[in-house]
């Protein structure tokens, strides 16, 4: 698993890395800056998608989490064998999973992966 400390030596001018860091910090203000206004994230748009993330952050904070760890994994469901990002609460160990759709090195969509929740993984949200 990757922690925020692990990102201290990483280039911060990479939007992809900065999105990871913003999510790990639960920083919705930074996500508003980083997300592209023209991408229809999760088919709900930028603002609604960030609201959805913020609700997830709120639930994790109730469980005592102050940040997330990042664990890269492979989807074994709807995005079979593609990378997914699991964000794991630093206190609760509860997680949520995000899929980043990419084209030519650019993010084209981001959405929450529901497959893990449907298969008994550790997330009551």
C-alpha positions as a Markdown table, in Angstrom:
| # | Residue | x | y | z |
|---|---|---|---|---|
| 1 | Unk | 0.0 | 0.0 | 0.0 |
| 2 | Unk | 1.1 | 3.5 | -0.7 |
| 3 | Unk | 0.8 | 6.3 | 1.9 |
| 4 | Unk | 0.9 | 10.0 | 1.6 |
| 5 | Unk | 4.5 | 10.0 | 2.8 |
| 6 | Unk | 5.4 | 7.8 | -0.2 |
| 7 | Unk | 4.3 | 10.7 | -2.5 |
| 8 | Unk | 6.6 | 13.2 | -0.9 |
| 9 | Unk | 9.4 | 12.5 | -3.4 |
| 10 | Unk | 7.0 | 12.2 | -6.5 |
| 11 | Unk | 6.7 | 14.9 | -9.1 |
| 12 | Unk | 3.7 | 17.1 | -8.1 |
| 13 | Unk | 3.1 | 18.5 | -11.6 |
| 14 | Unk | 1.4 | 15.3 | -12.7 |
| 15 | Unk | -2.4 | 15.7 | -12.5 |
| 16 | Unk | -2.9 | 12.0 | -12.1 |
| 17 | Unk | -0.6 | 11.9 | -9.0 |
| 18 | Unk | -2.2 | 15.1 | -7.7 |
| 19 | Unk | -5.7 | 13.5 | -7.9 |
| 20 | Unk | -4.4 | 10.5 | -5.9 |
| 21 | Unk | -3.0 | 12.9 | -3.3 |
| 22 | Unk | -6.2 | 15.0 | -3.1 |
| 23 | Unk | -8.3 | 11.8 | -2.6 |
| 24 | Unk | -5.9 | 10.5 | 0.0 |
| 25 | Unk | -6.2 | 13.8 | 1.8 |
| 26 | Unk | -10.0 | 13.9 | 1.3 |
| 27 | Unk | -9.5 | 17.3 | -0.2 |
| 28 | Unk | -12.5 | 18.2 | -2.4 |
| 29 | Unk | -11.4 | 21.7 | -3.0 |
| 30 | Unk | -8.3 | 20.4 | -4.7 |
| 31 | Unk | -10.4 | 17.9 | -6.7 |
| 32 | Unk | -12.5 | 20.8 | -8.0 |
| 33 | Unk | -9.2 | 22.4 | -9.3 |
| 34 | Unk | -7.9 | 19.2 | -10.8 |
| 35 | Unk | -11.0 | 17.8 | -12.5 |
| 36 | Unk | -11.8 | 18.8 | -16.0 |
| 37 | Unk | -15.1 | 20.7 | -16.5 |
| 38 | Unk | -15.6 | 19.0 | -19.8 |
| 39 | Unk | -15.5 | 15.4 | -18.5 |
| 40 | Unk | -18.8 | 13.8 | -17.5 |
| 41 | Unk | -17.4 | 11.9 | -14.5 |
| 42 | Unk | -19.4 | 8.7 | -13.8 |
| 43 | Unk | -22.1 | 10.1 | -16.1 |
| 44 | Unk | -23.1 | 12.6 | -13.4 |
| 45 | Unk | -20.6 | 15.4 | -14.1 |
| 46 | Unk | -17.8 | 17.0 | -12.2 |
| 47 | Unk | -19.8 | 18.6 | -9.3 |
| 48 | Unk | -22.1 | 15.7 | -8.6 |
| 49 | Unk | -19.2 | 13.2 | -8.7 |
| 50 | Unk | -17.1 | 15.3 | -6.3 |
| 51 | Unk | -20.2 | 15.5 | -4.1 |
| 52 | Unk | -20.4 | 11.7 | -4.2 |
| 53 | Unk | -16.7 | 11.5 | -3.2 |
| 54 | Unk | -17.3 | 14.0 | -0.4 |
| 55 | Unk | -20.1 | 11.8 | 1.0 |
| 56 | Unk | -17.7 | 8.9 | 1.0 |
| 57 | Unk | -15.1 | 11.0 | 2.7 |
| 58 | Unk | -17.7 | 12.1 | 5.3 |
| 59 | Unk | -18.5 | 8.4 | 6.1 |
| 60 | Unk | -14.9 | 7.5 | 6.5 |
| 61 | Unk | -14.3 | 10.4 | 8.8 |
| 62 | Unk | -17.1 | 9.2 | 11.0 |
| 63 | Unk | -15.2 | 5.9 | 11.2 |
| 64 | Unk | -12.1 | 7.8 | 12.4 |
| 65 | Unk | -10.2 | 8.0 | 9.1 |
| 66 | Unk | -8.1 | 11.1 | 8.5 |
| 67 | Unk | -6.5 | 10.0 | 5.2 |
| 68 | Unk | -6.5 | 7.1 | 2.8 |
| 69 | Unk | -3.8 | 4.6 | 1.8 |
| 70 | Unk | -3.7 | 3.7 | -1.9 |
| 71 | Unk | -3.6 | 0.1 | -3.1 |
| 72 | Unk | -3.5 | -0.6 | -6.8 |
| 73 | Unk | -5.3 | -3.7 | -7.8 |
| 74 | Unk | -6.9 | -5.4 | -10.8 |
| 75 | Unk | -10.6 | -5.6 | -11.4 |
| 76 | Unk | -12.0 | -9.1 | -11.6 |
| 77 | Unk | -15.5 | -7.9 | -12.4 |
| 78 | Unk | -16.9 | -5.4 | -15.0 |
| 79 | Unk | -13.5 | -4.0 | -15.9 |
| 80 | Unk | -11.8 | -7.3 | -16.0 |
| 81 | Unk | -8.0 | -7.3 | -15.7 |
| 82 | Unk | -7.8 | -3.5 | -15.7 |
| 83 | Unk | -6.3 | -1.5 | -12.9 |
| 84 | Unk | -8.4 | -0.1 | -10.2 |
| 85 | Unk | -7.4 | 2.1 | -7.2 |
| 86 | Unk | -8.5 | 1.1 | -3.8 |
| 87 | Unk | -8.5 | 3.9 | -1.2 |
| 88 | Unk | -8.3 | 2.4 | 2.3 |
| 89 | Unk | -9.1 | 4.3 | 5.5 |
| 90 | Unk | -6.1 | 4.7 | 7.7 |
| 91 | Unk | -8.1 | 3.9 | 10.9 |
| 92 | Unk | -11.1 | 1.8 | 9.8 |
| 93 | Unk | -9.4 | -0.2 | 7.0 |
| 94 | Unk | -12.7 | 0.2 | 5.1 |
| 95 | Unk | -12.2 | 1.0 | 1.4 |
| 96 | Unk | -13.8 | 2.3 | -1.8 |
| 97 | Unk | -12.5 | 1.5 | -5.3 |
| 98 | Unk | -12.2 | 3.9 | -8.2 |
| 99 | Unk | -11.6 | 3.2 | -11.8 |
| 100 | Unk | -9.8 | 5.7 | -14.0 |
| 101 | Unk | -10.5 | 5.4 | -17.7 |
| 102 | Unk | -7.6 | 6.6 | -19.7 |
| 103 | Unk | -6.9 | 7.4 | -23.4 |
| 104 | Unk | -3.5 | 8.5 | -24.7 |
| 105 | Unk | -2.3 | 9.2 | -21.1 |
| 106 | Unk | -5.2 | 11.4 | -20.3 |
| 107 | Unk | -8.1 | 10.8 | -17.9 |
| 108 | Unk | -11.3 | 10.4 | -19.8 |
| 109 | Unk | -13.6 | 9.3 | -17.0 |
| 110 | Unk | -13.5 | 8.4 | -13.3 |
| 111 | Unk | -16.1 | 6.3 | -11.5 |
| 112 | Unk | -16.6 | 4.4 | -8.3 |
| 113 | Unk | -16.3 | 0.7 | -8.8 |
| 114 | Unk | -19.3 | -1.2 | -7.3 |
| 115 | Unk | -18.0 | -4.7 | -8.0 |
| 116 | Unk | -15.9 | -4.9 | -4.8 |
| 117 | Unk | -18.9 | -4.0 | -2.7 |
| 118 | Unk | -21.0 | -6.7 | -4.4 |
| 119 | Unk | -18.5 | -9.4 | -3.5 |
| 120 | Unk | -18.2 | -9.2 | 0.2 |
| 121 | Unk | -15.2 | -6.9 | 0.5 |
| 122 | Unk | -14.8 | -4.6 | 3.5 |
| 123 | Unk | -16.9 | -1.6 | 2.8 |
| 124 | Unk | -20.3 | -1.1 | 4.4 |
| 125 | Unk | -21.0 | 2.2 | 2.5 |
